[in-house]
Amino acid sequence: MKRKHGSEEAQQGHSTETCNNGPETGPSGSQTRSIFDPEPVAKQPAPAPAAESSPLSRAQKAQIERNRQRALMLRQARLREHPSQAALDGGCDGRVLRVQGTRLVDSGGGFFIDESESEAPAGPPPLREKPAPLHITDRPDCDECGAPVASSFLVDSFDWPVCDPCQKENSDKYALITRTEAKQEYILKDEDFDKREPELRFITRRNPHNPRWGQMKLYLRLQIEERALQVWGSEEELERQHELRDKKKEKIKVNKFNKRVKELRMAVRSSVYKRDLTGHEHTYGEEVHNDADDTYTRTCTECDHSQTYEKM
């Protein structure tokens, strides 16, 4: 009984080891796969060794070189048609592109900005040298207070001996005037500013109406008045020139008004007038019988038209 019990325990231990260690073997010697075992993976055949590339022939190398040269020519032609891509070929200097003499700045947002339209200054403004103060023996006396003036705005800009405190106190007297206003107010021409001696001094300022316009030229009103007296001789002559200019303007305005009225009258007359396109209607008198050819003739009482006819 003990041996039998020991054999049973040996069989149970053998079966336990079989379940834990591997697949069971059937009676015919084949292995039985358990439901917990993974599916077997099919072995793929090893890849065949790559065939060694044969060296290129001389004809193939020549064909490759021709294709490369053709591609380069097409690329250069495309860049000439589209200058915005010149940066790919080294035609762009940083963020600035030059196209037909115009400098375009790359905004970084997908478009270019014309340098002339850009409000940012291209560089620092040019430096202006300020004249050195005059020596004490050469300093002029101020026209208002009589003190010697070493340096001031009017002395440095217009060579007019007035100190800065006196200029601020008499700002209306030492006011500035633009070139356009001076030409209209004092009836001056361009040659009176530039060619007549001595040449008038001026300062430039940015146009307040539009910063993209040209800079304004500002003159000292006192110097403009002196130049007007030099041109016209006296104030009376200047006043007479003003009157002549006003009369001329009024005459031009009247002529323009009369021309407009005449055009309106012609337009009204042409719309009202109706031309009679009907012909003249004859009014015949008594008919006269011609015995020679047995015909009848009648004549219009308003014109010399005559009509000859026969009666059936």
BAFI-3210 file (N, C-alpha, C; in Angstrom, 3 decimals, decimal comma, padded with zeros to 6 digits):
// residues 312
n [1|2|3|4|5|6|7|8|9|10|11|12|13|14|15|16|17|18|19|20|21|22|23|24|25|26|27|28|29|30|31|32|33|34|35|36|37|38|39|40|41|42|43|44|45|46|47|48|49|50|51|52|53|54|55|56|57|58|59|60|61|62|63|64|65|66|67|68|69|70|71|72|73|74|75|76|77|78|79|80|81|82|83|84|85|86|87|88|89|90|91|92|93|94|95|96|97|98|99|100|101|102|103|104|105|106|107|108|109|110|111|112|113|114|115|116|117|118|119|120|121|122|123|124|125|126|127|128|129|130|131|132|133|134|135|136|137|138|139|140|141|142|143|144|145|146|147|148|149|150|151|152|153|154|155|156|157|158|159|160|161|162|163|164|165|166|167|168|169|170|171|172|173|174|175|176|177|178|179|180|181|182|183|184|185|186|187|188|189|190|191|192|193|194|195|196|197|198|199|200|201|202|203|204|205|206|207|208|209|210|211|212|213|214|215|216|217|218|219|220|221|222|223|224|225|226|227|228|229|230|231|232|233|234|235|236|237|238|239|240|241|242|243|244|245|246|247|248|249|250|251|252|253|254|255|256|257|258|259|260|261|262|263|264|265|266|267|268|269|270|271|272|273|274|275|276|277|278|279|280|281|282|283|284|285|286|287|288|289|290|291|292|293|294|295|296|297|298|299|300|301|302|303|304|305|306|307|308|309|310|311|312]
n.u [000,832|001,970|003,898|002,278|000,937|003,062|003,810|001,613|001,903|004,251|003,415|001,574|003,295|004,896|003,041|002,458|004,833|004,987|002,909|003,812|006,332|006,399|004,894|002,481|002,967|001,639|000,189|001,301|003,741|003,806|003,775|001,489|-000,129|-000,737|-003,527|-002,641|-000,200|001,818|001,160|002,959|005,581|006,116|009,081|010,913|012,424|015,908|017,149|018,310|021,698|022,644|023,082|026,132|026,664|027,134|029,855|029,457|029,109|031,036|029,347|026,987|027,826|028,338|025,720|024,503|025,895|025,079|022,328|022,506|023,638|021,547|019,494|020,586|020,573|017,794|017,047|018,395|017,098|014,511|014,939|015,573|013,112|011,572|012,385|012,151|013,061|015,731|017,339|018,022|020,075|022,112|021,598|020,503|021,078|021,350|018,524|017,666|016,601|017,426|015,812|015,646|016,873|015,500|015,237|014,203|012,866|012,854|010,102|009,673|007,183|006,196|006,089|007,473|008,808|008,847|011,713|011,597|009,014|009,089|008,840|010,847|014,010|016,740|019,330|021,497|020,822|022,430|025,223|025,363|027,463|027,998|028,566|031,440|031,503|031,659|034,544|035,250|035,797|034,674|031,982|028,613|026,343|023,237|020,188|017,990|018,451|021,086|023,248|026,322|026,380|027,225|026,490|023,519|020,200|019,200|021,517|023,229|021,716|020,538|022,209|021,515|021,637|020,475|019,728|018,821|016,957|015,727|014,597|012,615|010,961|010,040|008,588|006,724|007,748|010,161|009,435|009,171|008,848|007,443|008,724|006,816|004,670|005,988|006,472|003,858|002,852|004,623|005,078|007,269|009,839|011,483|014,121|014,611|015,110|017,270|019,215|019,602|021,755|022,455|022,470|019,642|019,426|018,335|016,462|015,778|012,905|010,896|007,990|004,927|002,415|002,587|004,839|006,189|006,505|008,564|011,104|010,439|011,381|012,374|012,317|013,549|011,238|011,774|014,029|012,908|011,105|012,908|014,091|011,898|011,442|013,807|013,399|010,950|011,189|009,657|007,141|004,719|004,790|004,771|002,229|000,738|001,333|000,108|-002,572|-002,814|-002,436|-004,668|-006,720|-006,213|-006,682|-009,404|-010,411|-009,799|-011,441|-013,979|-014,048|-013,966|-016,398|-018,224|-017,743|-018,683|-021,409|-022,143|-021,824|-023,855|-026,112|-026,026|-026,460|-029,082|-030,486|-030,104|-031,534|-034,154|-034,744|-036,338|-035,945|-037,585|-038,318|-040,047|-041,093|-041,708|-044,993|-046,870|-049,046|-051,382|-052,629|-055,219|-055,804|-054,441|-055,400|-053,750|-054,007|-052,479|-051,143|-053,053|-053,003|-052,797|-051,811|-050,561|-049,610|-047,613|-048,592|-046,859|-044,257|-042,182|-042,826|-044,198|-046,693|-047,449|-049,938|-052,130|-055,540|-057,755]
n.v [-001,206|001,162|001,507|001,774|004,133|005,849|005,771|006,999|009,626|010,293|010,286|012,433|014,573|014,537|015,230|017,799|019,160|018,972|020,662|023,150|023,535|023,187|022,480|019,875|016,404|014,270|010,979|009,972|011,168|013,824|017,363|019,086|022,164|024,555|026,597|028,880|029,409|031,449|032,272|030,662|032,266|032,789|032,071|034,415|034,505|035,114|038,277|038,625|039,151|042,494|043,405|044,309|047,673|048,504|050,200|053,586|054,285|056,109|057,513|057,654|059,291|061,657|062,281|062,782|065,096|066,882|067,079|068,277|070,805|071,829|072,026|073,994|076,200|076,528|077,216|079,681|081,226|081,251|082,724|085,196|085,930|086,150|088,378|088,612|086,317|086,510|086,347|083,727|083,334|084,929|087,618|089,341|091,609|090,929|091,987|093,658|094,270|094,872|096,140|097,077|099,560|100,307|100,176|097,575|096,551|093,719|092,832|090,701|089,606|088,425|090,198|093,002|096,221|099,417|101,404|104,157|104,684|103,878|104,823|104,766|106,143|106,002|106,185|107,756|111,261|113,860|115,454|118,756|121,395|123,643|127,069|128,583|130,648|134,233|136,343|138,487|141,060|141,128|140,804|141,536|144,213|143,878|144,597|145,319|145,419|146,282|144,901|143,063|140,322|137,053|134,527|133,391|132,367|133,844|135,140|133,009|131,626|133,489|135,649|137,955|140,531|139,891|139,011|135,965|136,272|138,765|138,117|136,289|137,973|139,687|138,123|138,291|140,273|139,233|137,046|133,999|133,043|131,129|130,094|129,968|131,520|133,967|134,576|134,954|136,992|139,156|139,351|138,119|136,481|133,347|133,843|136,133|135,190|133,373|134,207|136,948|139,314|140,324|136,757|135,271|133,916|130,849|128,401|124,892|122,903|120,085|119,274|120,070|119,265|116,937|114,442|113,145|114,864|117,402|119,249|122,293|125,668|128,195|131,660|134,753|137,181|139,964|140,216|139,405|141,476|143,600|142,682|142,799|145,575|146,247|145,123|146,289|148,966|150,819|151,031|151,939|151,249|148,492|148,127|148,998|147,010|144,904|145,679|145,639|142,925|141,897|142,995|141,728|139,070|139,291|139,948|137,672|135,900|136,968|136,664|133,903|133,308|134,510|132,975|130,528|131,153|131,701|129,189|127,830|129,215|128,580|125,860|125,836|127,127|125,379|123,204|124,180|125,237|124,198|122,748|123,244|120,701|120,058|120,053|122,522|123,394|123,485|125,922|126,023|127,936|128,873|126,506|126,215|125,629|123,935|124,133|123,097|120,642|119,461|119,614|120,488|123,186|124,392|126,845|127,557|129,777|130,848|130,271|129,803|127,391|125,163|122,969|120,463|118,560|115,911|115,266|112,596]
n.w [000,000|000,646|-001,362|-003,604|-002,994|-002,997|-005,687|-006,853|-005,912|-007,178|-009,849|-009,773|-009,167|-011,454|-013,428|-012,611|-012,983|-015,723|-016,631|-015,777|-016,880|-019,711|-022,968|-023,207|-024,074|-026,435|-026,831|-029,144|-029,297|-030,223|-029,551|-027,479|-027,598|-025,112|-024,016|-022,867|-023,919|-026,110|-029,606|-032,153|-033,993|-037,412|-039,080|-040,933|-044,142|-044,497|-045,736|-049,078|-049,981|-051,033|-054,417|-055,802|-056,940|-060,280|-061,841|-063,229|-066,676|-069,166|-070,906|-069,394|-067,251|-068,680|-069,528|-067,043|-066,236|-068,231|-067,629|-065,103|-065,725|-067,279|-065,377|-063,703|-065,441|-065,844|-063,236|-062,874|-064,832|-063,752|-061,429|-062,520|-063,609|-061,318|-059,223|-056,473|-055,329|-055,322|-053,165|-052,778|-054,496|-053,652|-054,190|-052,433|-049,901|-046,802|-045,178|-047,132|-050,381|-053,698|-056,449|-059,662|-059,115|-056,836|-053,344|-051,349|-048,299|-046,292|-044,489|-042,860|-042,604|-044,847|-046,979|-048,818|-048,012|-049,355|-049,292|-049,467|-048,588|-046,016|-042,660|-040,841|-040,176|-042,483|-041,538|-039,114|-038,572|-040,491|-039,075|-037,823|-037,884|-035,315|-035,286|-033,854|-030,886|-031,228|-031,037|-028,272|-029,099|-031,605|-031,325|-032,111|-031,217|-029,550|-031,183|-029,701|-026,808|-026,678|-025,639|-025,980|-028,257|-028,117|-029,085|-030,607|-031,618|-033,836|-034,682|-035,370|-037,299|-039,136|-039,237|-037,835|-035,580|-032,681|-029,411|-027,662|-025,408|-026,063|-028,494|-027,744|-026,264|-028,241|-030,176|-032,275|-033,903|-034,798|-036,360|-038,305|-041,761|-044,371|-047,599|-049,664|-048,650|-048,457|-051,151|-052,093|-050,452|-050,645|-053,325|-054,762|-056,671|-057,548|-058,253|-056,818|-054,310|-054,543|-056,478|-056,360|-054,874|-051,489|-050,851|-049,416|-046,152|-044,656|-042,756|-042,447|-041,971|-041,022|-042,906|-041,468|-042,329|-043,875|-043,347|-045,385|-047,470|-049,021|-047,214|-045,413|-046,144|-044,118|-043,631|-042,306|-041,449|-041,378|-043,008|-045,424|-045,872|-046,270|-048,642|-050,380|-050,478|-051,724|-054,219|-055,235|-054,630|-053,011|-050,416|-051,406|-054,096|-053,836|-052,732|-054,913|-056,776|-055,522|-055,815|-058,619|-059,059|-057,732|-059,295|-061,697|-060,996|-060,422|-062,930|-064,391|-063,036|-063,647|-066,450|-066,617|-065,403|-067,185|-069,455|-068,611|-068,248|-070,893|-072,055|-070,722|-071,697|-074,438|-074,229|-073,231|-075,293|-077,438|-076,539|-076,443|-078,984|-081,932|-084,957|-088,076|-090,040|-092,117|-095,558|-098,280|-098,995|-101,856|-103,261|-105,573|-108,384|-110,673|-113,237|-116,576|-119,909|-122,524|-125,896|-127,926|-127,236|-125,735|-122,860|-119,375|-117,264|-114,197|-111,764|-108,860|-106,321|-104,458|-105,150|-108,096|-109,161|-111,545|-112,810|-115,105|-116,646|-117,755|-118,456|-118,088]
ca.u [000,000|002,843|004,511|001,263|000,714|004,229|003,758|000,597|002,474|005,228|002,677|001,036|004,402|005,308|002,053|002,573|006,011|004,699|002,068|004,526|007,585|006,272|003,703|002,306|003,275|000,569|000,611|002,112|005,013|003,671|003,536|000,145|000,015|-001,715|-004,258|-001,900|001,058|001,680|001,175|004,319|005,866|006,767|010,412|011,046|013,723|016,915|017,250|019,438|022,713|022,462|024,042|027,069|026,354|028,164|030,357|028,816|029,911|031,373|028,153|026,052|028,348|028,117|024,290|024,241|026,433|024,195|021,104|022,819|023,770|020,220|018,762|021,126|020,082|016,382|016,978|018,787|016,021|013,402|015,298|015,469|011,698|011,042|013,514|012,019|013,789|017,154|018,101|018,547|021,271|023,059|021,312|019,887|022,033|020,668|017,076|017,433|016,604|017,500|015,097|015,566|017,274|014,681|015,614|013,067|013,244|012,049|009,419|009,569|005,800|005,781|006,031|008,575|008,439|009,689|012,506|011,150|007,774|009,310|008,981|012,068|015,114|017,734|020,541|021,495|020,790|023,756|025,613|025,489|028,487|027,575|029,704|032,025|031,130|032,525|035,468|034,621|035,958|033,876|030,588|027,729|025,429|021,840|019,381|016,945|018,990|022,396|024,308|027,031|025,810|028,249|025,842|022,070|019,540|019,137|022,873|023,778|020,915|020,224|023,177|020,742|022,153|019,471|019,959|017,677|015,888|014,990|013,794|011,433|010,071|009,466|008,443|005,983|008,614|011,192|008,778|009,663|007,854|007,827|009,044|005,575|003,948|006,731|006,257|002,506|002,587|005,504|005,158|008,657|010,091|012,544|015,435|014,804|015,616|018,492|020,218|019,852|022,709|023,043|021,566|018,916|019,687|017,103|016,593|014,839|012,124|010,014|006,657|003,982|001,213|002,877|006,295|006,784|006,778|009,865|011,260|010,111|012,421|011,874|013,111|013,235|010,310|012,418|014,887|012,029|010,600|013,996|014,265|010,766|011,719|014,887|012,868|009,915|011,593|008,953|005,933|003,620|004,863|004,340|000,774|000,189|001,468|-000,951|-003,838|-002,811|-002,626|-006,054|-007,550|-005,991|-007,403|-010,838|-010,723|-009,784|-012,624|-015,155|-014,005|-014,331|-017,837|-018,943|-017,622|-019,590|-022,783|-022,348|-022,015|-025,191|-027,104|-026,014|-027,085|-030,525|-031,029|-030,101|-032,579|-035,474|-034,952|-036,723|-035,819|-038,696|-037,780|-041,059|-040,848|-042,635|-046,238|-047,270|-050,436|-051,544|-053,727|-056,105|-055,121|-054,543|-055,455|-052,894|-054,692|-051,539|-050,885|-054,175|-052,534|-053,167|-050,657|-050,895|-048,408|-047,717|-048,726|-045,793|-042,968|-042,291|-042,996|-045,345|-046,974|-048,176|-050,543|-053,216|-056,781|-058,304]
ca.v [000,000|002,314|001,686|002,294|005,545|006,626|005,887|008,010|010,943|010,556|010,644|013,801|015,532|014,595|016,007|019,216|019,697|019,065|021,860|024,390|023,693|023,265|021,866|018,454|015,520|013,298|009,591|009,699|011,896|015,229|018,319|019,699|023,557|024,972|027,837|030,004|029,607|032,370|031,648|030,634|033,239|032,149|032,598|035,022|034,171|036,177|039,015|038,270|040,223|043,439|043,247|045,416|048,550|048,512|051,568|054,302|054,392|057,478|058,124|057,982|060,461|062,840|062,610|063,381|066,453|067,717|067,337|069,224|072,126|072,269|072,421|075,276|077,243|076,769|077,918|081,076|081,908|081,458|083,818|086,471|086,269|086,477|088,971|088,507|085,144|086,720|086,036|082,371|083,357|085,907|088,962|090,103|092,020|090,886|092,164|094,695|093,742|095,937|095,780|098,197|100,800|100,581|099,366|096,980|096,015|092,564|093,099|089,487|089,160|087,912|091,239|093,946|097,620|100,358|102,176|105,549|104,789|103,516|105,993|104,662|106,790|105,077|106,289|108,932|112,529|114,460|116,374|120,151|122,065|124,913|127,993|128,956|132,008|135,305|136,929|139,602|142,302|141,041|140,542|142,674|144,646|143,512|145,717|145,645|145,801|146,874|144,079|142,279|138,987|136,077|133,491|133,320|131,695|134,728|135,417|131,812|131,155|134,522|136,739|139,123|140,754|139,952|137,936|135,066|136,842|139,813|137,460|135,725|139,062|140,269|136,979|138,689|141,079|138,376|135,809|133,341|132,921|130,134|130,629|130,127|132,685|135,181|134,870|135,447|138,220|140,241|139,284|137,853|135,325|132,472|134,464|137,123|134,491|132,596|134,827|138,346|139,484|139,117|135,610|135,171|132,721|130,170|127,146|123,881|122,163|119,079|119,779|119,542|118,721|115,571|114,260|112,608|115,949|118,035|120,112|123,704|126,676|129,290|132,885|135,802|138,113|141,265|140,158|139,340|142,835|144,367|142,252|143,325|146,996|146,299|144,756|147,207|150,347|151,483|150,342|152,344|150,417|147,146|148,167|149,088|145,673|144,083|146,059|145,114|141,470|141,625|143,282|140,678|137,897|139,534|139,882|136,263|135,274|137,412|136,010|132,500|133,265|134,798|131,821|129,503|131,579|131,538|127,766|127,468|129,765|127,778|124,579|126,045|127,423|124,171|122,295|124,765|125,484|123,036|123,069|122,761|119,831|119,787|120,728|123,572|122,912|124,387|126,375|126,270|128,805|128,291|125,750|126,793|124,552|124,121|123,493|122,452|119,241|119,035|119,432|121,530|123,692|125,235|127,439|127,834|131,196|131,282|130,116|129,717|126,009|124,914|121,550|120,183|117,238|115,587|114,767|111,467]
ca.w [000,000|000,679|-002,681|-004,515|-002,686|-003,488|-007,159|-007,189|-005,671|-008,249|-011,060|-009,619|-009,307|-012,866|-014,185|-012,252|-013,666|-017,160|-016,880|-015,495|-017,623|-021,172|-023,545|-022,971|-025,195|-026,604|-026,853|-030,344|-029,221|-030,671|-028,477|-027,434|-027,163|-024,127|-024,369|-022,303|-024,660|-027,271|-030,922|-032,740|-035,052|-038,560|-039,375|-042,259|-044,768|-044,415|-047,020|-049,935|-050,023|-052,144|-055,506|-055,902|-058,063|-061,322|-062,091|-064,326|-067,896|-069,546|-071,501|-068,306|-066,555|-069,532|-069,482|-065,725|-066,249|-069,068|-066,862|-064,038|-066,323|-067,693|-064,171|-063,258|-066,347|-065,539|-061,952|-063,074|-065,564|-062,825|-060,529|-063,251|-063,760|-059,987|-058,491|-055,026|-054,896|-055,555|-051,959|-052,888|-055,326|-053,133|-054,653|-051,338|-048,886|-045,509|-045,292|-048,138|-051,739|-054,707|-057,670|-060,612|-058,466|-055,657|-052,187|-050,667|-047,003|-045,918|-043,223|-042,075|-042,572|-046,145|-048,000|-048,788|-047,789|-050,089|-048,332|-049,502|-047,846|-044,623|-041,801|-040,045|-040,881|-043,008|-040,740|-038,233|-039,315|-040,639|-038,010|-038,219|-037,076|-034,750|-035,334|-032,559|-030,452|-031,724|-030,073|-027,554|-029,871|-032,832|-031,014|-032,416|-030,151|-029,778|-031,664|-028,733|-025,499|-026,838|-025,052|-026,994|-028,463|-028,500|-029,889|-030,446|-032,731|-035,010|-035,150|-036,003|-038,435|-040,121|-039,112|-037,378|-034,213|-031,626|-028,451|-027,490|-024,566|-026,789|-029,524|-027,100|-025,882|-029,470|-031,087|-033,475|-034,760|-035,388|-036,766|-039,511|-042,816|-045,374|-048,922|-050,433|-048,130|-048,804|-052,571|-052,291|-049,700|-051,081|-054,792|-055,109|-057,525|-057,033|-058,412|-055,754|-053,126|-054,758|-057,336|-056,017|-053,783|-050,891|-050,804|-048,156|-045,360|-044,245|-042,030|-042,958|-040,979|-041,615|-043,200|-040,465|-042,958|-044,300|-043,196|-046,606|-048,406|-048,860|-046,048|-045,596|-045,979|-043,295|-043,725|-041,333|-042,095|-041,542|-044,191|-046,597|-046,106|-046,887|-050,032|-051,148|-050,734|-052,700|-055,542|-055,699|-054,413|-051,908|-049,993|-052,284|-055,298|-053,458|-052,636|-056,278|-057,359|-054,933|-056,452|-059,986|-059,017|-057,377|-060,470|-062,684|-060,528|-060,582|-064,352|-064,789|-062,465|-064,413|-067,762|-066,428|-065,129|-068,431|-070,336|-068,119|-068,557|-072,322|-072,319|-070,251|-072,642|-075,653|-073,940|-073,106|-076,618|-078,263|-076,080|-076,696|-080,403|-082,729|-086,373|-088,901|-091,087|-093,152|-096,827|-098,720|-099,607|-102,962|-103,371|-107,011|-108,810|-111,688|-114,283|-117,928|-120,905|-123,700|-127,001|-128,856|-126,848|-124,916|-121,494|-118,439|-116,496|-113,053|-111,169|-107,420|-106,044|-103,567|-105,820|-109,565|-109,582|-112,405|-112,991|-116,349|-116,542|-118,655|-117,873|-118,805]
c.u [000,861|003,478|003,507|001,006|001,885|004,242|002,750|001,144|003,491|004,548|002,118|002,125|004,875|004,338|002,134|003,754|005,756|003,888|002,849|005,693|007,360|005,043|003,696|002,583|002,199|001,104|001,466|003,427|004,950|003,334|002,152|000,283|-001,103|-002,379|-003,530|-000,601|000,853|001,767|002,579|004,450|006,620|008,097|010,468|012,398|014,669|017,025|018,499|020,446|022,552|023,550|024,929|026,759|027,514|028,631|029,683|029,749|030,187|030,175|027,150|026,523|028,144|026,654|023,922|024,745|025,570|022,893|021,351|022,946|022,420|019,388|019,258|020,633|018,620|016,231|017,358|017,718|014,836|013,691|015,231|014,021|011,085|012,176|013,381|012,724|015,278|017,985|018,683|019,843|022,276|022,787|020,699|020,927|021,320|019,166|016,715|017,598|016,565|016,873|014,960|015,838|016,470|015,088|014,353|013,564|012,295|011,437|009,362|008,157|005,295|005,671|007,208|008,025|009,411|010,411|012,064|009,875|007,949|009,522|010,255|013,209|016,150|019,004|020,478|021,492|022,179|024,024|025,804|026,472|027,967|028,760|030,177|031,595|032,152|033,434|034,829|034,742|035,105|032,400|029,726|026,843|024,006|021,052|018,341|017,526|020,381|023,528|025,016|026,514|026,923|027,674|024,362|021,486|019,527|020,528|023,431|023,027|020,744|021,196|022,465|021,079|021,047|019,726|018,683|016,611|015,079|014,127|012,524|010,461|009,379|009,324|007,681|006,871|009,639|010,598|009,407|008,510|008,363|008,075|007,781|004,791|004,669|006,521|004,870|002,291|003,402|005,784|006,630|008,746|011,242|013,917|015,686|015,338|017,024|019,588|020,537|020,772|022,197|022,015|020,932|019,229|018,362|017,471|015,532|014,175|011,241|008,611|005,655|002,736|001,407|004,384|006,963|007,068|008,152|009,896|010,945|011,358|011,812|012,858|012,681|012,398|010,944|013,324|014,060|011,461|011,675|014,196|013,118|010,954|012,852|014,382|011,915|010,220|010,942|007,724|004,742|003,602|004,433|002,820|000,129|000,281|000,411|-002,296|-003,911|-003,040|-004,063|-006,989|-007,408|-006,725|-008,904|-011,251|-010,760|-011,025|-013,884|-015,195|-014,411|-015,830|-018,639|-018,876|-018,564|-021,040|-023,093|-022,579|-023,400|-026,275|-027,165|-026,672|-028,599|-031,143|-031,098|-031,169|-033,976|-035,761|-035,266|-036,725|-036,978|-038,124|-038,798|-040,763|-041,903|-043,838|-046,710|-048,759|-050,660|-052,754|-054,601|-055,281|-055,409|-054,470|-054,588|-053,543|-053,734|-051,353|-051,957|-053,703|-052,980|-051,917|-051,179|-049,591|-048,664|-047,741|-047,585|-044,409|-043,216|-042,486|-044,275|-045,463|-047,861|-048,697|-051,639|-054,409|-057,330|-059,764]
c.v [001,249|002,579|002,261|003,753|006,400|006,764|006,927|009,413|011,298|010,955|012,047|014,844|015,648|015,408|017,490|019,855|019,860|020,303|023,131|024,605|023,819|022,562|020,378|017,680|014,455|011,895|009,250|010,427|013,328|016,116|018,919|021,092|023,909|026,274|029,061|030,283|030,572|031,617|031,682|031,620|032,551|032,810|033,129|034,688|035,359|036,905|038,626|039,405|041,087|043,261|044,486|046,245|048,582|049,938|052,186|054,379|055,851|058,201|058,519|059,207|061,735|063,263|063,272|064,825|067,384|068,050|068,350|070,644|072,680|072,726|073,759|076,420|077,552|077,526|079,380|081,849|082,180|082,597|085,163|086,883|086,686|087,058|088,870|087,288|085,295|086,423|084,632|082,333|084,400|087,317|089,852|090,376|092,063|090,955|093,228|094,069|094,902|095,441|097,022|099,528|101,160|099,629|098,908|096,306|094,875|092,815|091,879|088,949|088,677|088,961|092,179|095,360|098,491|101,251|103,626|105,752|104,452|104,770|105,944|105,315|105,774|105,100|107,507|110,214|113,129|115,480|117,781|120,836|123,429|125,870|128,371|130,373|133,036|135,813|138,171|140,913|142,330|140,825|141,755|143,007|144,280|144,751|146,159|146,180|146,413|146,073|143,310|140,838|138,072|135,012|133,505|132,654|132,562|135,043|134,214|131,424|132,208|135,701|138,047|139,369|140,986|138,764|137,119|135,640|137,909|139,201|136,876|136,816|139,682|139,166|137,353|139,475|140,217|137,009|135,278|133,170|131,912|130,801|130,883|131,345|133,977|135,554|135,437|136,805|139,401|140,216|139,161|136,597|134,508|133,108|135,559|136,486|133,932|133,369|136,274|138,441|140,521|138,003|135,483|133,843|132,147|128,938|126,191|123,183|121,151|119,642|119,216|118,925|117,267|115,357|113,713|113,685|116,519|118,968|121,567|124,563|127,874|130,452|133,826|136,874|139,488|141,284|140,077|140,726|143,721|143,974|142,754|144,815|147,150|146,002|145,826|148,668|151,020|150,664|150,692|151,502|148,990|147,073|148,225|147,741|144,720|144,395|145,537|143,609|141,116|141,899|142,200|139,397|138,061|139,448|138,439|135,542|135,663|136,748|134,542|132,362|133,530|133,624|130,707|129,855|131,398|130,071|127,303|127,984|128,948|126,423|124,714|126,307|126,175|123,196|122,834|124,889|124,179|123,440|122,440|121,991|119,505|120,598|121,793|122,949|123,944|124,701|126,821|127,175|128,088|127,596|126,374|125,635|124,915|123,371|122,724|120,976|118,702|118,683|120,617|121,904|124,579|125,642|127,757|129,339|131,732|131,171|129,977|128,294|125,884|123,423|121,384|118,760|117,107|115,082|113,653|111,708]
c.w [000,000|-000,672|-003,678|-004,264|-003,144|-004,983|-007,597|-006,976|-006,747|-009,538|-010,976|-009,755|-010,728|-013,704|-013,866|-012,938|-015,158|-017,473|-016,691|-016,418|-019,114|-021,659|-023,278|-024,238|-025,277|-026,650|-028,045|-030,349|-029,685|-029,493|-028,591|-026,837|-026,211|-024,572|-023,857|-023,028|-025,814|-028,578|-031,495|-033,886|-036,166|-038,828|-040,797|-042,842|-044,690|-045,744|-047,769|-049,942|-051,259|-053,178|-055,593|-057,148|-059,036|-061,550|-063,306|-065,513|-068,213|-070,150|-070,426|-067,526|-067,366|-069,508|-068,150|-065,676|-067,089|-068,322|-065,747|-064,581|-066,756|-066,492|-063,634|-064,142|-066,077|-064,225|-062,101|-063,830|-064,660|-061,853|-061,226|-063,426|-062,436|-059,153|-056,990|-054,465|-055,104|-054,320|-052,009|-053,655|-054,866|-053,596|-053,606|-050,275|-047,538|-045,710|-046,315|-049,513|-052,712|-055,998|-058,514|-059,920|-057,234|-054,541|-051,469|-049,397|-046,666|-044,544|-042,327|-041,983|-043,915|-047,215|-047,781|-048,636|-048,561|-049,099|-048,312|-048,699|-046,374|-043,790|-040,967|-040,806|-041,308|-042,183|-039,854|-039,043|-039,407|-039,537|-038,564|-037,285|-036,607|-034,747|-033,935|-032,176|-030,944|-030,608|-029,462|-028,310|-031,126|-032,570|-031,348|-031,221|-030,528|-030,190|-030,645|-027,417|-025,576|-026,237|-026,156|-027,036|-028,923|-029,418|-029,566|-031,681|-033,984|-035,546|-035,906|-037,266|-039,523|-040,087|-038,760|-035,909|-033,195|-030,709|-028,269|-026,561|-025,287|-027,894|-028,928|-026,682|-027,092|-030,528|-032,359|-034,438|-035,488|-035,763|-038,051|-040,488|-043,843|-046,720|-049,739|-049,962|-048,477|-050,268|-052,817|-051,627|-050,218|-052,588|-055,229|-055,958|-056,939|-057,166|-057,375|-054,471|-053,353|-055,489|-056,970|-054,800|-052,774|-050,784|-049,418|-047,459|-044,859|-043,428|-042,582|-041,786|-041,709|-041,779|-042,200|-041,080|-043,374|-044,182|-044,436|-047,641|-048,143|-047,655|-046,401|-045,412|-045,258|-043,352|-042,614|-042,028|-042,310|-042,772|-045,466|-046,907|-046,731|-048,345|-050,904|-051,451|-051,746|-054,105|-056,059|-055,407|-053,228|-051,553|-050,878|-053,553|-055,001|-053,324|-054,023|-056,996|-056,799|-055,589|-057,882|-060,007|-058,666|-058,553|-061,531|-062,287|-060,711|-062,050|-064,841|-064,266|-063,247|-065,778|-067,661|-066,176|-066,402|-069,405|-069,909|-068,418|-070,030|-072,677|-071,863|-071,190|-073,912|-075,415|-073,833|-074,469|-077,488|-077,824|-076,378|-078,190|-081,129|-084,195|-087,144|-090,078|-092,179|-094,411|-097,166|-099,404|-100,634|-102,889|-104,824|-107,278|-109,843|-112,761|-115,645|-118,924|-122,093|-124,866|-127,900|-128,509|-125,903|-123,494|-120,650|-117,614|-115,375|-112,356|-109,703|-107,210|-105,164|-104,197|-107,326|-110,048|-110,409|-112,644|-114,232|-116,288|-117,590|-117,884|-118,755|-119,080]
res [m|k|r|k|h|g|s|e|e|a|q|q|g|h|s|t|e|t|c|n|n|g|p|e|t|g|p|s|g|s|q|t|r|s|i|f|d|p|e|p|v|a|k|q|p|a|p|a|p|a|a|e|s|s|p|l|s|r|a|q|k|a|q|i|e|r|n|r|q|r|a|l|m|l|r|q|a|r|l|r|e|h|p|s|q|a|a|l|d|g|g|c|d|g|r|v|l|r|v|q|g|t|r|l|v|d|s|g|g|g|f|f|i|d|e|s|e|s|e|a|p|a|g|p|p|p|l|r|e|k|p|a|p|l|h|i|t|d|r|p|d|c|d|e|c|g|a|p|v|a|s|s|f|l|v|d|s|f|d|w|p|v|c|d|p|c|q|k|e|n|s|d|k|y|a|l|i|t|r|t|e|a|k|q|e|y|i|l|k|d|e|d|f|d|k|r|e|p|e|l|r|f|i|t|r|r|n|p|h|n|p|r|w|g|q|m|k|l|y|l|r|l|q|i|e|e|r|a|l|q|v|w|g|s|e|e|e|l|e|r|q|h|e|l|r|d|k|k|k|e|k|i|k|v|n|k|f|n|k|r|v|k|e|l|r|m|a|v|r|s|s|v|y|k|r|d|l|t|g|h|e|h|t|y|g|e|e|v|h|n|d|a|d|d|t|y|t|r|t|c|t|e|c|d|h|s|q|t|y|e|k|m]
***
